[in-house]
Amino acid sequence: MGGEKTKSDSESEQRLAVLSYEQVRRLKDVMDDTVMIHGRGNFPTLEVKLRDLVTVVREKLEAPTADGGPAMRVRDIRLNGGCASHVLATESQPYNDLDLIFGVELSSTKNFDRVKAAVLNSLLDLLPEGVSRKRISSCSLKEAYVSKMVKVNQDGDRWSLISLGNSRGHKNVELKFVDSMKRQFEFSVDSFQIVLDSLLLFYECSDLPITETMYPTVVGESMYGDFQEALYHLQKKLIATRHPEEIRGGGLLKYCNLLVKNYHPAKPDHIKTLERYMCSRFFIDFPDILQQRAKLENYLWNHFVGPEEESLKYQYLLLLHNVVEESTVCLMGHERRQTLNLIAQLGNQVLYAKQTRLLPTTAFIYANGYNYYYAPLVPCTCTSYMTCSS
C-alpha cells in the first residue's frame, strides 16, 4: 500500500527526535560560549564564540577556490559526542571536548586539502586585532594551534579530523569533516548528534532572544538507533552498545571509564560476551605491549584531567585490570600476563604519585652538628589492590 510505512522508515524515524525548549536553550548556551584555542610559543590564545567559529569555517569551505574552482557544499553541521549528551541530559553531563561534524564530499585528495586550508584560513581570520598576518604561514598556524590531524580515505570511510587547542585542562575543539564513516559511536550514551543548521539560520535571520514561545526546531539523531532508548540510557547511566568488534580498540577503555563513573550495564547477563569482544578487538588493534602502553598513557592523560578526574585514575586501572583478566580469551598466557603487569605498573605509578602529593613538606632538623630530614610514615589509603600476574 502506498500510504504504509516500511520497517526501514520506522527505524529511521526512531533515530530522530525534536529537541525540547530546555534542550534548545542549553544548546544555545553552548554555541554562545567563548572557546579558548591556546597556541604554542608566542602565538596568542584565540577567543571566539563557538557559533562564530562554525560560521567562519563553513564560509571558508563554501567559498570558491583561488583558481576559480567550485565551492564545496556543506550538507549539514552537527554537534557530536559528549557535548551533545550534555545538551540532551536532564542532569549536568561533563564533557572533555567540543566535537563538530561538517558533512562534506571528500571523493578527491584535493577536497581533503581544501578542508585543511579552510580551517587554517579560519584561524588566520580569528587572530586578534593588531597581530600582523603578513608573515604567518599555514605551516606555522598548524604548528601553533593544531594538536591532531587525521585523514582517512578507504572503502566506507572518508573523513578528516582536525583538533584545535594545545592546553591540557581546556576543552579542545574537534572539527570532523565527514563524507562517510562506518562507525560513528562507541556506546549509546555518546551516540547523539544534534543538527545545528536551523539554530544557525535563526541566528542569521533574527536578533530576538530564544524564548519558550519562539525557538527554532532542532533535530537530534542517535547513531545507536533508537533515540529514546539511548536517551533513557543516558538519564539512567546505563551501558549499551552494538557490535563492539567494529569499534577501533573495541571501546574497552571507554567502557571502563563509564564503569568508574558509576554507569551500569543495561543488560548485565549479556555484558561478559560484550567484554570478550571488546578485549579481542583491543588486542587486534594494539597487539604490541609498547602500543598498549602508549595507548593507555595517552588515554589517561587526555581523559583524567583535574582533581576530580585524577582521583578516579587508580580505580579506573583496577577496573580495566579486572576486565582484561576475566574477559581476555584471544591472547597467549604470557601475553596476557604482560598486559596485566603493564596495567598494574601504571596503577602503582598513579598510587605513588597520589601518596607523594599527600606528603607534608619535608621537615629539616639541625641537631648536634648533624643535618636530619624527618620522613613521616605515609598511611595507606587504598582499599583494594591489583595483583601482579606471575
FIBA-357791 format. One record per residue (C-alpha): residue number from 0; residue in three letters; x, y, z negated. Coordinates in Angstrom, 1 decimal. Each point is the difference from the previous one (the first is absolute). Last residue first. Layout:
! FIBA-357791
- NUM, ALA, X, Y, Z
...
//
This chain:
! FIBA-357791
- 389, SER, 53.3, -14.1, -37.9
- 388, SER, -2.8, 2.4, 0.5
- 387, CYS, 0.3, 3.1, -2.2
- 386, THR, -3.1, 0.3, -2.2
- 385, MET, -1.8, 3.3, -0.1
- 384, TYR, -0.9, 1.2, -3.4
- 383, SER, -3.1, 1.1, -1.9
- 382, THR, -0.9, 2.4, -2.8
- 381, CYS, 2.7, 2.6, 0.7
- 380, THR, 0.9, 2.7, -2.6
- 379, CYS, 3.2, -1.5, -1.5
- 378, PRO, 1.5, 2.5, -2.5
- 377, VAL, 3.3, 1.6, 1.0
- 376, LEU, 2.5, -0.3, -2.8
- 375, PRO, 1.8, 3.4, -0.5
- 374, ALA, 3.5, 0.6, 1.3
- 373, TYR, 1.8, 2.6, -2.1
- 372, TYR, 3.2, 1.1, 1.6
- 371, TYR, 3.0, 0.3, -2.2
- 370, ASN, 3.1, 2.2, 0.2
- 369, TYR, 2.7, -0.6, -2.7
- 368, GLY, 1.9, 2.5, -2.2
- 367, ASN, -1.8, -1.1, -3.2
- 366, ALA, -3.5, 0.5, 1.6
- 365, TYR, -1.2, 1.7, 3.1
- 364, ILE, -3.4, -1.1, 1.2
- 363, PHE, -1.6, 0.5, 3.5
- 362, ALA, -3.6, -1.0, 0.3
- 361, THR, -1.1, -1.2, 3.5
- 360, THR, -3.2, 1.8, 1.1
- 359, PRO, -2.9, -2.3, -0.8
- 358, LEU, -0.6, -3.1, 2.1
- 357, LEU, -3.4, -0.3, 1.6
- 356, ARG, 1.3, 0.9, 3.4
- 355, THR, 2.5, -2.9, -0.3
- 354, GLN, -2.9, -2.4, -0.9
- 353, LYS, -1.8, 0.9, 3.3
- 352, ALA, 3.2, -0.4, 2.1
- 351, TYR, 0.6, -3.4, -1.6
- 350, LEU, -3.6, -1.1, 0.7
- 349, VAL, 0.2, 1.2, 3.6
- 348, GLN, 3.3, -1.8, 0.5
- 347, ASN, -1.4, -3.2, -1.6
- 346, GLY, -2.9, 0.1, 2.4
- 345, LEU, 2.3, 0.4, 3.0
- 344, GLN, 1.9, -3.1, -1.2
- 343, ALA, -3.2, -1.9, -0.6
- 342, ILE, -1.1, 0.8, 3.6
- 341, LEU, 3.4, -1.1, 1.4
- 340, ASN, -0.1, -3.2, -2.1
- 339, LEU, -3.4, -0.9, 1.4
- 338, THR, 1.3, 0.6, 3.5
- 337, GLN, 3.0, -2.2, -0.5
- 336, ARG, -2.1, -2.7, -1.7
- 335, ARG, -2.3, -0.1, 3.0
- 334, GLU, 3.0, -0.3, 2.4
- 333, HIS, 1.5, -2.8, -2.1
- 332, GLY, -3.2, -2.0, 0.0
- 331, MET, -0.7, 0.4, 3.8
- 330, LEU, -2.6, 2.5, 0.8
- 329, CYS, -3.5, -0.3, 1.5
- 328, VAL, -2.1, -0.9, -3.0
- 327, THR, 0.1, 3.2, -2.0
- 326, SER, -3.1, 0.4, -2.1
- 325, GLU, 1.0, -0.6, -3.7
- 324, GLU, 3.5, 1.5, -0.1
- 323, VAL, -0.7, 2.8, 2.5
- 322, VAL, -3.2, 1.0, -1.9
- 321, ASN, 1.8, -0.2, -3.4
- 320, HIS, 3.0, 2.1, 1.1
- 319, LEU, -2.3, 2.6, 1.6
- 318, LEU, -2.0, 0.3, -3.2
- 317, LEU, 3.3, 0.5, -2.0
- 316, LEU, 1.2, 2.5, 2.6
- 315, TYR, -3.2, 2.0, -0.5
- 314, GLN, 0.3, -0.2, -3.8
- 313, TYR, 3.5, 1.4, 0.2
- 312, LYS, -1.0, 2.9, 2.4
- 311, LEU, -3.2, 1.1, -1.8
- 310, SER, 1.7, 2.6, -2.2
- 309, GLU, 1.5, 1.6, 3.1
- 308, GLU, -3.5, 0.6, 1.3
- 307, GLU, -1.1, 2.1, -3.0
- 306, PRO, 3.4, 1.8, -0.3
- 305, GLY, 0.1, 1.0, 3.7
- 304, VAL, 0.6, -1.9, 3.2
- 303, PHE, -0.5, -3.8, 0.3
- 302, HIS, -1.0, -0.5, 3.6
- 301, ASN, 2.9, 1.4, 2.0
- 300, TRP, 3.0, -1.2, -2.1
- 299, LEU, -1.6, -3.3, -1.0
- 298, TYR, -0.8, -0.8, 3.7
- 297, ASN, 3.5, 0.9, 1.1
- 296, GLU, 1.5, -2.2, -2.7
- 295, LEU, -2.2, -2.9, 1.0
- 294, LYS, 0.6, 0.4, 3.7
- 293, ALA, 3.8, 0.3, -0.4
- 292, ARG, 0.1, -3.0, -2.3
- 291, GLN, -2.1, -2.1, 2.3
- 290, GLN, 2.2, 0.9, 3.0
- 289, LEU, 3.1, -0.9, -2.0
- 288, ILE, -1.6, -3.3, -1.0
- 287, ASP, -0.7, -0.9, 3.7
- 286, PRO, -3.4, -1.2, 1.2
- 285, PHE, -1.8, 3.4, -0.1
- 284, ASP, -2.8, -0.2, 2.6
- 283, ILE, -0.4, -3.8, -0.3
- 282, PHE, 0.4, 0.2, -3.7
- 281, PHE, -2.8, 2.6, -0.4
- 280, ARG, -2.2, -2.0, 2.4
- 279, SER, 0.3, -3.1, -2.2
- 278, CYS, -0.5, 1.9, -3.2
- 277, MET, -3.2, 1.7, 1.2
- 276, TYR, -1.4, -3.3, 1.4
- 275, ARG, 0.7, -1.7, -3.3
- 274, GLU, -1.6, 2.9, -1.9
- 273, LEU, -3.1, -0.2, 2.2
- 272, THR, -0.5, -3.7, -1.0
- 271, LYS, 0.5, 0.8, -3.6
- 270, ILE, -2.6, 2.8, 0.3
- 269, HIS, -2.9, -2.2, 1.1
- 268, ASP, -1.5, -0.9, -3.4
- 267, PRO, 0.5, 3.5, -1.3
- 266, LYS, -2.2, 1.5, 2.8
- 265, ALA, 0.0, 3.8, -0.5
- 264, PRO, 3.5, -0.3, -1.4
- 263, HIS, 0.7, 2.5, -2.8
- 262, TYR, 1.4, 3.6, -0.1
- 261, ASN, 1.6, 1.0, -3.2
- 260, LYS, 2.7, 2.3, 1.4
- 259, VAL, 2.6, -2.8, -0.4
- 258, LEU, -2.2, -2.2, 2.2
- 257, LEU, -0.2, 2.6, 2.7
- 256, ASN, 3.7, 0.4, 0.2
- 255, CYS, 0.3, -3.8, 0.1
- 254, TYR, -2.2, 0.0, 3.1
- 253, LYS, 2.0, 2.9, 1.6
- 252, LEU, 3.2, -2.1, -0.3
- 251, LEU, -1.6, -3.1, 1.5
- 250, GLY, -1.8, 1.7, 2.9
- 249, GLY, 1.2, -2.8, 2.2
- 248, GLY, 3.3, 1.8, 0.6
- 247, ARG, -1.4, 1.2, 3.3
- 246, ILE, -3.7, -0.8, -0.2
- 245, GLU, -1.4, -2.7, 2.3
- 244, GLU, 0.6, -2.8, -2.6
- 243, PRO, -2.2, 2.0, -2.3
- 242, HIS, -3.0, -1.2, 2.1
- 241, ARG, -2.8, 1.9, -1.6
- 240, THR, 0.3, 2.1, -3.2
- 239, ALA, -1.6, 0.4, -3.4
- 238, ILE, 1.1, 1.4, -3.4
- 237, LEU, -2.6, 1.6, -2.3
- 236, LYS, 0.3, 3.3, -1.8
- 235, LYS, -3.8, 0.4, -0.5
- 234, GLN, -0.3, 3.2, 1.9
- 233, LEU, 2.4, -1.0, 2.7
- 232, HIS, -1.5, -3.5, 0.4
- 231, TYR, -3.4, 1.6, 0.3
- 230, LEU, 1.3, 2.3, 2.7
- 229, ALA, 1.3, -3.0, 1.9
- 228, GLU, -3.4, -1.7, -0.3
- 227, GLN, -1.7, 3.2, 1.2
- 226, PHE, 2.3, 0.4, 3.0
- 225, ASP, -0.3, -3.6, 1.2
- 224, GLY, 3.0, -0.7, 2.3
- 223, TYR, 3.4, 0.4, -1.5
- 222, MET, 0.7, 2.9, 2.4
- 221, SER, -2.5, 2.0, -2.1
- 220, GLU, -1.3, 3.0, 1.8
- 219, GLY, -1.1, 3.5, -1.2
- 218, VAL, -2.2, 2.5, 1.8
- 217, VAL, -0.3, 3.7, -0.8
- 216, THR, -3.2, 1.9, 0.6
- 215, PRO, 0.9, 3.7, -0.7
- 214, TYR, -1.2, 1.9, -3.0
- 213, MET, -3.0, 2.2, -0.7
- 212, THR, -2.5, -0.7, -2.7
- 211, GLU, 2.5, -1.2, -2.6
- 210, THR, 2.3, 2.8, 0.9
- 209, ILE, 3.1, 0.3, 2.2
- 208, PRO, 1.2, 3.6, 0.1
- 207, LEU, -0.8, 2.2, 3.0
- 206, ASP, 2.8, 1.0, 2.3
- 205, SER, -1.5, -2.0, 2.9
- 204, CYS, 0.8, -1.3, 3.4
- 203, GLU, 3.7, -1.0, -0.3
- 202, TYR, -0.3, -1.4, -3.6
- 201, PHE, -3.1, -2.0, 1.0
- 200, LEU, 1.9, -1.4, 3.0
- 199, LEU, 2.7, -1.2, -2.4
- 198, LEU, -2.7, -1.6, -2.2
- 197, SER, -1.6, -1.8, 3.0
- 196, ASP, 3.4, -1.2, 1.3
- 195, LEU, 1.2, -1.5, -3.4
- 194, VAL, -1.0, -3.6, 0.4
- 193, ILE, 0.6, -1.7, -3.3
- 192, GLN, 1.9, -3.3, 0.0
- 191, PHE, -0.4, -2.6, -2.8
- 190, SER, 1.9, -3.3, -0.3
- 189, ASP, 1.9, 0.7, -3.2
- 188, VAL, -2.5, -1.6, -2.4
- 187, SER, -0.7, -2.8, 2.5
- 186, PHE, 3.6, -1.2, -0.1
- 185, GLU, 2.9, 0.3, 2.5
- 184, PHE, -1.3, 2.3, 2.7
- 183, GLN, 0.5, 0.9, 3.7
- 182, ARG, 1.0, -3.3, 1.5
- 181, LYS, 0.1, -0.4, 3.8
- 180, MET, 0.7, 3.6, 0.8
- 179, SER, -0.8, 1.8, 3.3
- 178, ASP, 0.6, 3.5, 1.3
- 177, VAL, 1.0, 1.4, -3.4
- 176, PHE, 1.9, 3.1, -1.0
- 175, LYS, 0.7, -0.1, -3.7
- 174, LEU, 1.0, 3.1, -2.0
- 173, GLU, 1.0, -0.9, -3.5
- 172, VAL, 0.3, 3.1, -2.2
- 171, ASN, 2.1, -0.7, -3.1
- 170, LYS, -1.4, 0.7, -3.4
- 169, HIS, 2.5, 1.3, -2.5
- 168, GLY, 1.8, -2.1, -2.6
- 167, ARG, 3.0, -0.6, 2.3
- 166, SER, 0.7, 2.9, 2.3
- 165, ASN, 0.8, -0.6, 3.7
- 164, GLY, -3.3, 0.9, 1.7
- 163, LEU, -1.6, -1.0, 3.4
- 162, SER, -0.6, -3.5, 1.1
- 161, ILE, -0.3, -0.6, 3.8
- 160, LEU, -1.7, -3.2, 1.0
- 159, SER, -0.5, -1.2, 3.6
- 158, TRP, -2.5, -2.5, 1.5
- 157, ARG, -0.5, -2.6, 2.6
- 156, ASP, -0.8, -3.5, -1.4
- 155, GLY, -2.1, -2.5, 2.0
- 154, ASP, 3.0, -1.1, 2.0
- 153, GLN, 3.0, 2.0, -0.8
- 152, ASN, 1.0, 3.7, -0.6
- 151, VAL, 0.7, 0.9, -3.6
- 150, LYS, 1.9, 3.2, -0.8
- 149, VAL, 1.0, 1.0, -3.5
- 148, MET, 1.4, 3.3, -1.4
- 147, LYS, 0.7, 0.5, -3.7
- 146, SER, 1.1, 2.9, -2.2
- 145, VAL, -0.6, 2.8, 2.5
- 144, TYR, 0.5, 3.5, -1.4
- 143, ALA, 3.7, 1.0, 0.2
- 142, GLU, 1.5, -2.6, 2.3
- 141, LYS, -3.0, 0.3, 2.5
- 140, LEU, 0.3, 3.8, -0.1
- 139, SER, 3.7, -0.2, 0.7
- 138, CYS, -0.6, -2.2, 3.0
- 137, SER, -2.8, 2.2, 1.4
- 136, SER, 2.5, 2.9, -0.1
- 135, ILE, 0.0, 3.1, -2.1
- 134, ARG, 2.1, 2.7, 1.5
- 133, LYS, -2.8, 2.3, 1.2
- 132, ARG, -2.4, -0.6, -2.9
- 131, SER, 1.2, 2.7, -2.3
- 130, VAL, -1.8, -0.3, -3.3
- 129, GLY, -1.6, 3.3, -1.0
- 128, GLU, -3.5, -1.4, -0.1
- 127, PRO, -0.1, -3.5, -1.4
- 126, LEU, 0.4, -3.0, 2.3
- 125, LEU, -3.3, -1.5, 1.1
- 124, ASP, 0.5, 0.7, 3.7
- 123, LEU, 3.2, -2.1, 0.0
- 122, LEU, -1.7, -2.8, -1.9
- 121, SER, -2.7, -0.1, 2.7
- 120, ASN, 2.7, -0.1, 2.7
- 119, LEU, 1.4, -3.1, -1.8
- 118, VAL, -3.4, -1.7, -0.1
- 117, ALA, -0.8, 0.7, 3.6
- 116, ALA, 3.4, -1.1, 1.2
- 115, LYS, -0.4, -3.4, -1.8
- 114, VAL, -3.4, -0.5, 1.6
- 113, ARG, 1.3, 1.1, 3.4
- 112, ASP, 2.8, -2.6, -0.3
- 111, PHE, -2.5, -2.8, -0.7
- 110, ASN, -2.0, 1.3, 3.0
- 109, LYS, 3.1, -0.3, 2.3
- 108, THR, 0.5, -3.6, -1.1
- 107, SER, -3.3, -0.8, 1.7
- 106, SER, -3.3, -1.6, -1.0
- 105, LEU, -0.3, 2.2, -3.2
- 104, GLU, -3.5, 1.4, 0.2
- 103, VAL, -1.0, 1.9, -3.1
- 102, GLY, -2.0, -0.5, -3.2
- 101, PHE, 1.6, 2.2, -2.7
- 100, ILE, 0.1, -1.7, -3.4
- 99, LEU, 0.8, 1.9, -3.2
- 98, ASP, 1.4, -1.5, -3.2
- 97, LEU, 0.7, 2.4, -2.9
- 96, ASP, 2.2, -1.9, -2.4
- 95, ASN, 0.1, -1.4, -3.6
- 94, TYR, -3.6, -0.3, -1.0
- 93, PRO, -1.8, 0.2, -3.3
- 92, GLN, -3.8, -0.8, -0.1
- 91, SER, -2.1, 2.1, -2.3
- 90, GLU, -3.4, -1.6, -0.5
- 89, THR, -2.9, 0.0, 2.5
- 88, ALA, 2.3, -1.3, 2.8
- 87, LEU, -0.5, 1.2, 3.6
- 86, VAL, 2.5, 2.9, 0.1
- 85, HIS, 2.6, -1.9, -2.0
- 84, SER, -0.4, -3.0, 2.3
- 83, ALA, 0.7, 2.3, 3.0
- 82, CYS, 3.2, 1.2, -1.8
- 81, GLY, 1.1, -3.6, -0.7
- 80, GLY, -0.3, -1.1, 3.7
- 79, ASN, -1.1, 2.2, 2.9
- 78, LEU, -1.2, 3.4, 1.0
- 77, ARG, -1.0, -0.1, 3.6
- 76, ILE, 0.4, 2.1, 3.2
- 75, ASP, -1.9, -0.9, 3.2
- 74, ARG, 0.6, -0.8, 3.6
- 73, VAL, 2.9, 2.5, 0.5
- 72, ARG, 0.5, 0.5, 3.7
- 71, MET, 3.6, 0.7, 1.1
- 70, ALA, 0.4, 3.0, 2.3
- 69, PRO, 0.8, -0.5, 3.7
- 68, GLY, 3.5, 0.8, 1.3
- 67, GLY, 1.0, 3.5, 1.0
- 66, ASP, 3.7, -0.3, -0.6
- 65, ALA, -0.3, 1.7, -3.4
- 64, THR, -2.7, -2.5, -1.1
- 63, PRO, -3.6, 0.9, -0.3
- 62, ALA, -1.2, 0.6, -3.6
- 61, GLU, -2.2, -2.8, -1.5
- 60, LEU, 2.8, -1.5, -2.2
- 59, LYS, 1.1, 3.5, -1.2
- 58, GLU, -3.5, 1.0, -0.8
- 57, ARG, -0.6, -3.2, -1.9
- 56, VAL, 3.1, 0.5, -2.1
- 55, VAL, -1.0, 3.6, -0.7
- 54, THR, -3.5, -1.0, -1.1
- 53, VAL, 1.1, -2.8, -2.3
- 52, LEU, 2.5, 2.2, -1.7
- 51, ASP, -2.6, 2.7, -0.4
- 50, ARG, -2.4, -2.5, -1.7
- 49, LEU, 2.8, -1.2, -2.3
- 48, LYS, 0.6, 3.6, -1.2
- 47, VAL, 3.6, 1.0, 0.6
- 46, GLU, 3.1, 0.5, -2.1
- 45, LEU, 3.3, -0.8, 1.7
- 44, THR, 2.9, -0.3, -2.4
- 43, PRO, 3.1, 1.8, 1.4
- 42, PHE, 2.9, -1.6, 1.8
- 41, ASN, 3.3, 0.6, -1.8
- 40, GLY, 0.7, -3.7, -0.6
- 39, ARG, -3.0, -2.3, 0.5
- 38, GLY, -3.5, 1.2, 0.4
- 37, HIS, -3.1, -0.4, -2.2
- 36, ILE, -3.4, -0.1, 1.6
- 35, MET, -2.4, 1.4, -2.6
- 34, VAL, -3.7, -0.5, 0.9
- 33, THR, -2.5, 2.7, -1.1
- 32, ASP, -3.5, -1.5, -0.7
- 31, ASP, -2.8, 1.1, 2.3
- 30, MET, -0.2, -3.4, 1.6
- 29, VAL, 0.0, -1.8, -3.3
- 28, ASP, -2.7, 2.4, -1.4
- 27, LYS, -2.0, -0.5, 3.1
- 26, LEU, 0.1, -3.7, -0.4
- 25, ARG, -1.2, 0.3, -3.6
- 24, ARG, -2.9, 2.2, 1.2
- 23, VAL, -0.8, -2.6, 2.7
- 22, GLN, -0.1, -2.7, -2.7
- 21, GLU, -2.3, 2.0, -2.2
- 20, TYR, -2.3, 0.8, 2.9
- 19, SER, -0.2, -3.7, 0.9
- 18, LEU, 2.0, -1.6, 2.8
- 17, VAL, -1.7, -1.8, 2.9
- 16, ALA, 0.9, -3.7, 0.2
- 15, LEU, 1.6, -2.3, 2.6
- 14, ARG, 1.2, -3.6, 0.0
- 13, GLN, -3.5, -1.3, -0.5
- 12, GLU, -1.0, 1.7, 3.3
- 11, SER, 2.7, -2.0, 1.9
- 10, GLU, -1.2, -3.2, -1.6
- 9, SER, -3.6, 0.7, 1.1
- 8, ASP, 1.1, 0.8, 3.5
- 7, SER, 2.0, -3.3, 0.2
- 6, LYS, -3.0, -2.0, -1.2
- 5, THR, -2.0, 1.5, 2.8
- 4, LYS, -2.7, 2.5, -0.5
- 3, GLU, -3.3, -0.5, 1.7
- 2, GLY, -1.6, 2.7, 2.2
- 1, GLY, 0.8, -1.7, 3.3
- 0, MET, -1.3, -3.4, -0.9
//
